[in-house]
Amino acid sequence: MGEAIVAGLIAAKTVLPDQIVVSEPVAERRVELASSYGVTCVTDGHEAIEGADVVVLAVKPQIMDAVVATLSDGLAEALVISIAAGVTCARLESALPAGTAVVRVMPNAPAMVGQGMAVVSGGAEASAEQVSLVSELFSLLGHAIIIEEHHQDAATAISGSGPAYVALFVDALARAGVRQGLSRRVAEDLAVQTIRGTADLIEQTGQHPEQVIDAVSSPGGTTIAAIEALEAGGLRASVASAVDAAVRRSKELGS
């Protein structure tokens, strides 16, 4: 996810490569990131945050406490952005110097291609202007919205984890096409473009998804037969269960 943010910011041409310093412990990854994006890569996190106005903590929730404890003294003057699932602003604020501004963000992988979705929530010490700045920053990677922090776990389950759900559906649809005799390439092209086009249709026309279903489902036709099979298989219930599981896990990671 950290790489997706770097790639997206550079592609947007608002943040220059020489304005970004990445702390990466793995030597091979430092070489790869520096070569691919022209950013400065260092081993030591202290070196990365020195003089920084904005620091993005793009680390797993399981190691966030250790990372913050190590870097805490150098973060007092920076705006700190966390993208760790489940980790609250209050938890970070308690580990940072008093008054440190913290903003929590849940971005997603499509940020790498400028089609990301990010949800932004400010901590107790973050001003409205700082929260707005972070929202604008992540808008460069696609879309960003500001929400109350207590909704972050649900948003993580929808948009943060969502690309995996969509990719799973694309793969399932493509495999079903192969089973019916299509080549994998053709079946995957059909699945990807259909999902992309349907998303644009819903967004641009403002139609409710149910309206799209009704419009495509001719009486006694192929679509309604397929919808009945999906409903019989428990598609909606499975999606709801998946989101519930992701929300529970986000809360677990936060505690």
C-alpha positions as CSV (number, residue, x, y, z in Angstrom):
1,M,0.0,0.0,0.0
2,G,2.9,2.3,0.7
3,E,4.2,1.8,-2.8
4,A,0.7,2.5,-4.2
5,I,0.7,5.8,-2.4
6,V,4.1,6.7,-3.8
7,A,3.2,5.7,-7.3
8,G,-0.1,7.6,-7.2
9,L,1.4,10.8,-5.8
10,I,4.1,10.9,-8.4
11,A,1.7,10.0,-11.3
12,A,-0.5,12.9,-10.2
13,K,2.5,15.2,-10.7
14,T,1.7,17.3,-7.7
15,V,4.3,15.8,-5.4
16,L,7.8,15.4,-6.9
17,P,10.0,12.3,-6.4
18,D,12.6,14.4,-4.7
19,Q,10.0,15.5,-2.1
20,I,9.5,11.9,-1.0
21,V,11.8,9.9,1.3
22,V,10.9,6.2,1.9
23,S,12.2,4.1,4.8
24,E,12.5,0.5,3.7
25,P,14.5,-2.1,5.6
26,V,14.9,-4.6,2.7
27,A,17.9,-3.6,0.4
28,E,16.3,-5.1,-2.7
29,R,13.2,-3.1,-2.2
30,R,15.1,0.1,-1.7
31,V,16.8,-0.4,-5.0
32,E,13.5,-1.3,-6.8
33,L,11.6,1.7,-5.4
34,A,14.4,4.2,-6.1
35,S,14.7,2.9,-9.6
36,S,11.0,2.8,-10.3
37,Y,10.0,6.1,-8.9
38,G,13.1,8.2,-8.4
39,V,12.5,8.6,-4.7
40,T,15.1,8.6,-2.0
41,C,15.2,5.4,0.0
42,V,16.9,5.0,3.3
43,T,17.2,2.2,5.9
44,D,16.6,4.2,9.1
45,G,13.2,5.6,9.8
46,H,14.8,8.6,11.7
47,E,16.6,9.6,8.6
48,A,13.3,9.4,6.6
49,I,11.3,11.7,8.9
50,E,14.0,14.3,9.5
51,G,12.6,17.7,8.6
52,A,9.4,16.1,7.2
53,D,6.2,18.2,7.2
54,V,4.1,15.0,6.6
55,V,4.9,11.5,7.7
56,V,2.9,8.5,6.4
57,L,3.1,5.5,8.6
58,A,2.5,2.7,6.0
59,V,3.2,-0.3,8.2
60,K,1.1,-3.3,9.4
61,P,-1.0,-2.8,12.5
62,Q,0.9,-5.5,14.3
63,I,4.1,-3.5,14.3
64,M,2.7,0.0,14.6
65,D,3.3,0.4,18.3
66,A,7.0,-0.6,17.9
67,V,7.5,1.8,14.9
68,V,5.9,4.7,16.7
69,A,7.9,4.1,19.9
70,T,11.1,4.2,17.9
71,L,10.3,7.3,15.9
72,S,8.2,9.2,18.5
73,D,10.7,11.9,19.4
74,G,11.1,12.9,15.7
75,L,7.4,13.2,15.0
76,A,6.4,16.1,17.2
77,E,6.5,18.7,14.5
78,A,5.0,16.6,11.7
79,L,1.5,15.9,10.5
80,V,1.3,12.1,11.1
81,I,-0.8,10.0,8.8
82,S,-1.5,6.3,9.6
83,I,-2.9,3.8,7.1
84,A,-2.9,0.9,9.6
85,A,-6.2,-0.9,9.8
86,G,-7.9,-0.8,13.2
87,V,-5.3,1.5,14.8
88,T,-7.2,4.5,16.3
89,C,-6.0,8.1,16.3
90,A,-6.2,8.1,20.1
91,R,-3.9,5.1,20.3
92,L,-1.3,6.8,18.2
93,E,-1.7,10.1,20.1
94,S,-1.0,8.4,23.4
95,A,2.3,7.1,22.1
96,L,3.4,10.4,20.5
97,P,4.5,13.8,22.0
98,A,1.6,15.8,23.3
99,G,-0.1,17.9,20.7
100,T,1.0,15.8,17.7
101,A,-1.6,15.9,14.9
102,V,-2.7,12.5,13.7
103,V,-5.0,11.7,10.8
104,R,-6.2,8.1,10.1
105,V,-6.6,7.1,6.5
106,M,-7.8,3.8,4.9
107,P,-6.7,3.9,1.2
108,N,-6.9,1.0,-1.2
109,A,-4.8,-0.6,-3.9
110,P,-6.3,1.1,-7.0
111,A,-4.5,4.2,-5.8
112,M,-1.6,2.9,-7.8
113,V,-3.5,3.6,-11.0
114,G,-5.2,6.8,-9.9
115,Q,-8.5,5.1,-9.0
116,G,-8.2,4.7,-5.3
117,M,-10.8,5.2,-2.6
118,A,-9.6,6.7,0.7
119,V,-11.5,7.4,3.9
120,V,-10.0,10.1,6.2
121,S,-10.6,10.8,9.9
122,G,-8.9,13.3,12.1
123,G,-7.7,12.8,15.6
124,A,-8.2,15.1,18.6
125,E,-5.2,17.2,17.8
126,A,-5.7,17.5,14.1
127,S,-7.2,20.7,12.8
128,A,-10.0,20.8,10.2
129,E,-7.4,22.3,7.8
130,Q,-5.0,19.4,8.4
131,V,-7.8,16.8,7.8
132,S,-8.8,18.7,4.6
133,L,-5.2,18.7,3.5
134,V,-4.9,14.9,3.9
135,S,-8.2,14.4,2.1
136,E,-6.9,16.6,-0.8
137,L,-3.6,14.6,-0.8
138,F,-5.3,11.3,-1.1
139,S,-7.8,12.7,-3.7
140,L,-4.7,12.9,-6.0
141,L,-4.9,9.1,-5.9
142,G,-8.5,8.8,-7.0
143,H,-11.2,9.8,-4.5
144,A,-11.2,10.6,-0.8
145,I,-14.0,11.3,1.7
146,I,-13.9,12.5,5.3
147,I,-15.8,10.4,7.8
148,E,-16.2,10.1,11.6
149,E,-13.5,7.8,12.9
150,H,-16.0,5.3,14.4
151,H,-17.0,4.4,10.9
152,Q,-13.4,3.5,9.9
153,D,-13.7,-0.2,10.6
154,A,-16.8,-0.5,8.3
155,A,-15.1,1.6,5.6
156,T,-12.0,-0.6,5.8
157,A,-14.2,-3.7,5.2
158,I,-15.8,-2.1,2.2
159,S,-13.2,-0.1,0.3
160,G,-9.9,-1.1,2.0
161,S,-10.5,-4.9,1.5
162,G,-12.9,-4.5,-1.3
163,P,-10.5,-4.8,-4.2
164,A,-9.8,-8.4,-3.1
165,Y,-13.5,-9.1,-3.2
166,V,-13.9,-7.6,-6.7
167,A,-10.7,-9.5,-7.9
168,L,-12.2,-12.7,-6.6
169,F,-15.4,-12.1,-8.5
170,V,-13.5,-11.3,-11.7
171,D,-11.6,-14.5,-11.4
172,A,-14.7,-16.5,-10.7
173,L,-16.5,-15.0,-13.7
174,A,-13.5,-15.5,-15.9
175,R,-13.1,-19.1,-14.8
176,A,-16.8,-19.7,-15.5
177,G,-16.3,-18.3,-19.0
178,V,-13.4,-20.7,-19.6
179,R,-15.6,-23.6,-18.4
180,Q,-18.0,-22.5,-21.2
181,G,-15.3,-22.6,-23.8
182,L,-13.9,-19.1,-23.9
183,S,-10.1,-18.5,-23.7
184,R,-8.9,-17.2,-20.4
185,R,-7.8,-13.9,-22.0
186,V,-11.2,-13.3,-23.6
187,A,-13.1,-14.3,-20.5
188,E,-11.1,-12.1,-18.3
189,D,-11.4,-9.1,-20.7
190,L,-15.1,-9.6,-20.7
191,A,-15.3,-9.7,-16.9
192,V,-13.0,-6.8,-16.2
193,Q,-14.6,-4.4,-18.7
194,T,-18.1,-5.4,-17.6
195,I,-17.4,-4.6,-14.0
196,R,-15.7,-1.3,-14.9
197,G,-18.5,-0.3,-17.2
198,T,-21.2,-1.2,-14.7
199,A,-19.5,0.8,-12.0
200,D,-19.4,3.8,-14.3
201,L,-23.0,3.3,-15.3
202,I,-24.2,3.4,-11.6
203,E,-22.0,6.4,-10.8
204,Q,-22.7,8.5,-13.8
205,T,-26.5,7.8,-14.1
206,G,-27.2,7.8,-10.3
207,Q,-29.2,4.6,-10.7
208,H,-29.7,2.3,-7.8
209,P,-28.0,-1.1,-8.4
210,E,-31.4,-2.7,-8.3
211,Q,-32.5,-0.5,-11.2
212,V,-29.5,-1.8,-13.2
213,I,-30.4,-5.4,-12.4
214,D,-34.0,-4.8,-13.4
215,A,-33.0,-3.1,-16.7
216,V,-30.7,-6.0,-17.7
217,S,-33.2,-8.7,-16.6
218,S,-35.6,-9.4,-19.5
219,P,-38.7,-11.5,-18.5
220,G,-37.8,-15.2,-18.7
221,G,-34.3,-14.3,-20.0
222,T,-30.7,-15.3,-19.3
223,T,-30.0,-12.6,-16.7
224,I,-32.9,-13.4,-14.4
225,A,-32.0,-17.1,-14.5
226,A,-28.4,-16.2,-13.5
227,I,-29.6,-13.8,-10.7
228,E,-31.8,-16.5,-9.3
229,A,-28.8,-18.9,-9.2
230,L,-26.7,-16.3,-7.5
231,E,-29.3,-15.6,-4.9
232,A,-29.9,-19.3,-4.3
233,G,-26.1,-19.6,-3.7
234,G,-26.3,-17.0,-1.0
235,L,-24.3,-14.2,-2.8
236,R,-25.7,-11.3,-0.7
237,A,-25.4,-13.3,2.6
238,S,-21.8,-14.2,1.7
239,V,-20.9,-10.6,1.0
240,A,-22.5,-9.5,4.3
241,S,-20.6,-12.2,6.2
242,A,-17.3,-11.2,4.5
243,V,-17.8,-7.6,5.5
244,D,-18.7,-8.6,9.1
245,A,-15.6,-10.7,9.3
246,A,-13.4,-7.9,8.0
247,V,-14.9,-5.4,10.5
248,R,-14.3,-7.9,13.4
249,R,-10.7,-8.4,12.3
250,S,-10.1,-4.6,12.0
251,K,-11.3,-4.1,15.6
252,E,-9.1,-7.0,16.7
253,L,-6.0,-5.4,15.0
254,G,-6.9,-2.1,16.7
255,S,-6.9,-3.7,20.2
